[in-house]
């Protein structure tokens, strides 16, 4: 099966150390700000009508619907 790897941009809550916070972390550290991060992922599904990709984050293994305009650098494995 071919996997479609990508990089994507999304605004995430981050802690005082710049790490993912809130629901994306198990650490009990307060959220300091919301910051746009660029992360790597794998495209799981597409919604051509609404122009979104369902992307699975490669580091934390969560999925998010990301606008197609915010997904770049596609490569195959």
C-alpha positions as CSV (number, residue, x, y, z in Angstrom):
1,X,0.0,0.0,0.0
2,X,1.3,3.4,-0.9
3,X,1.4,6.0,1.9
4,X,1.2,9.7,1.1
5,X,3.5,11.6,3.4
6,X,3.3,15.4,3.8
7,X,4.0,18.4,5.9
8,X,1.1,20.4,7.2
9,X,0.5,23.7,9.1
10,X,-2.1,24.1,11.9
11,X,-2.5,26.3,15.0
12,X,-1.9,24.2,18.1
13,X,-1.9,25.1,21.9
14,X,1.7,25.0,23.2
15,X,3.2,25.1,26.7
16,X,5.9,27.4,27.9
17,X,8.5,25.1,26.3
18,X,7.0,25.3,22.8
19,X,5.6,21.7,23.0
20,X,2.1,20.6,22.1
21,X,-0.2,21.1,25.0
22,X,-3.9,20.7,25.9
23,X,-5.5,17.6,24.5
24,X,-2.4,16.8,22.4
25,X,-0.3,16.1,25.5
26,X,-0.4,14.0,28.6
27,X,1.7,16.5,30.6
28,X,-0.2,18.7,33.1
29,X,1.5,21.9,32.0
30,X,-0.5,25.1,31.3
31,X,-1.1,26.3,27.8
32,X,0.9,29.5,27.2
33,X,-0.2,30.4,23.7
34,X,-1.5,29.2,20.4
35,X,1.1,28.9,17.7
36,X,1.1,27.8,14.0
37,X,3.3,24.7,13.8
38,X,4.5,22.8,10.8
39,X,4.4,19.0,11.4
40,X,4.8,15.8,9.3
41,X,1.9,13.5,8.7
42,X,0.4,10.8,6.4
43,X,-2.7,11.5,4.4
44,X,-5.5,9.1,5.4
45,X,-8.4,10.4,3.4
46,X,-9.6,13.3,1.2
47,X,-12.7,15.4,1.0
48,X,-12.6,16.9,-2.5
49,X,-15.9,18.7,-2.1
50,X,-14.8,20.7,1.0
51,X,-11.1,20.7,0.0
52,X,-9.7,19.0,3.1
53,X,-7.2,16.1,3.8
54,X,-7.5,13.9,6.8
55,X,-3.9,13.8,8.1
56,X,-2.5,11.4,10.7
57,X,0.4,13.1,12.6
58,X,3.5,10.9,12.4
59,X,4.8,11.8,15.9
60,X,1.7,11.8,18.1
61,X,-0.6,9.6,15.9
62,X,-3.7,11.8,16.1
63,X,-5.8,12.7,13.0
64,X,-7.0,16.1,12.0
65,X,-8.9,17.5,9.0
66,X,-6.5,20.0,7.4
67,X,-7.4,22.4,4.5
68,X,-5.6,21.3,1.3
69,X,-3.9,24.7,1.0
70,X,-2.1,24.0,4.3
71,X,-0.7,20.7,3.2
72,X,2.6,20.7,1.2
73,X,5.6,18.6,0.3
74,X,3.8,15.4,-0.7
75,X,6.0,12.3,-1.2
76,X,5.3,8.6,-1.5
77,X,6.6,5.5,0.3
